[in-house]
Amino acid sequence: MPVDIGKLVLRIAFGATMLFAHGWGKLANFSNLMNKFPDPLGIGNSLSLGLTIGSEVVCALLLVLGLFTRWVSIPLIITMFVAMFIVHGGDPWAKKEMAFLYLCGYTACALLGSGRFSLDFLIRKKS
C-alpha cells in the first residue's frame, strides 16, 4: 500500500506540474508561439510545438489519471530528453536541471507503472 501511494504521489506531482506549469501555457499561447518555438529536430516550429503540447498536456493528464501510464511516460521522457540534451544542450546546468528532474520522474513512472490508485488498475481489475 505505501508503494502504491508513492506511485500516486509521483504521478500527480510530475504530471500535474508539467500540465499546469508548462503545457497549459503553451496550449493557450499556441498561435503566438507557433512561429518562434524551437525546432530542435528540424520538423518545423509548429509541429515541434504541437508534439510538445501533446506530451505536456495530453500525456501529463493521462499520467495523473494513471491511464496507460507506462505508454504515456515515453513521450514525456522523449520531450525531456530533447529539452535537456538538444534545446538546452549548450546551456549551464541550472538551465538543464528542471528537464533532468522531469526526465528522472517520468523514467521512474515508466519503470514502476501506475499502482493501485489508477485507472490502469481499475481496468485490469475489471477484465
N, C-alpha and C positions, 0 to 999 in steps of 0.2 A: 504493500500500500504506500509507504513513503516514497518508493521509487516511482510509482505512478503519479504521485503528487509532484515530485521533482520534474518528471516529463511534462506535466501540465504547466508548471511554472516556466520551464524552459520554452515551451511552445508559445505561451501567451506573451512572455517578456520579449522574445526575439520577433515574433510575428506581429504583435500589436505595435511595437516600437517602429519597426520597418514600415508598416502600413501607414501609421499616422504621422510619423516624423519625416518620412522620406517619400513614400509612394503617393500619398494623397495630394501633396503639394505639386508633384509632377503631373498627376492626372488633372488637377484643377487648372494648371497653367500650361496644358499641352500646346495650345496654339502659340503661346509666347515662347516656348522652349523648342518647338519642333525644328526650327532652322538653326539654332545655336547649341543644341545638345551635343555633347561629344560623340564622335563616331569612331570608336576605337577599333572596330572590326571591319571598317570600310563597307558597311552595308547601307549607309545613309543616316542622316541625323534623325529623321522621323521614325524610321524603323528601329534604330537603336533606342530611341525614347520609348516607342511602343513596347518593345521587348522588356525594357527596364520596368515600365509601368505594369506590364503583365506579371512580372516577377514580384515587384514590390507591393502590388495591390492584391491581385488575384491569388498568387501563391501564398503570400503572407496571411491573407484572410483564411484560406484553406488550412494553413498551418495552425492558426489559432483555434479553428474548429476541430482540428485533428482529423481532417478528411484527406485521404491519400497522402499522409504525412511524409512518408519516405520519398514518394514521387515528387511532391511539390517542393521538397527541400533541394532537389537537384537544380532547378533554375535559379533558386536563391543562392546556392553555392557558386554557380557559374557567374552570376551577376556580381557577387562579392569578389570572386577571383579576378574578374576583368577590372573591377574598380580598383582593387589593390595593386595588381601587377601591371596593368596596362594604363588605365586612366591616371592613376597616381603613382605609376612606376618610378618616376624620377623625383617624386616629392619626398620631403623628410618623413621620418617615421610617424610623427604626430599627425600627419595628413592621412597616412595609411592605416593607422591604428583602429579606427572605427570599422573599416571594411574587414580588417583581420579578425576583430572580435565577432562581428556578424558571421564571417566565414566559419569560425570555430563553433559558434552556436548552431548554425544550420547543419554543419557536418555532424555534430552531436545528435541533432534531431533525426537526421538520416540514418545514423547508426543505431540509435535507441528505439526509434519508432514512436508511436503516439501514446501508448499506455492505455490504461483502463478508462480514463476520463476523456474520451474522444468519440467522434462519430465513427472512426475506423473500428473501435471496439464494439460499438453498438451494432454496426453492420455485420461484423464477424460473428457476434453473439446470436443474431437472428438467423444466420444461414447455417 
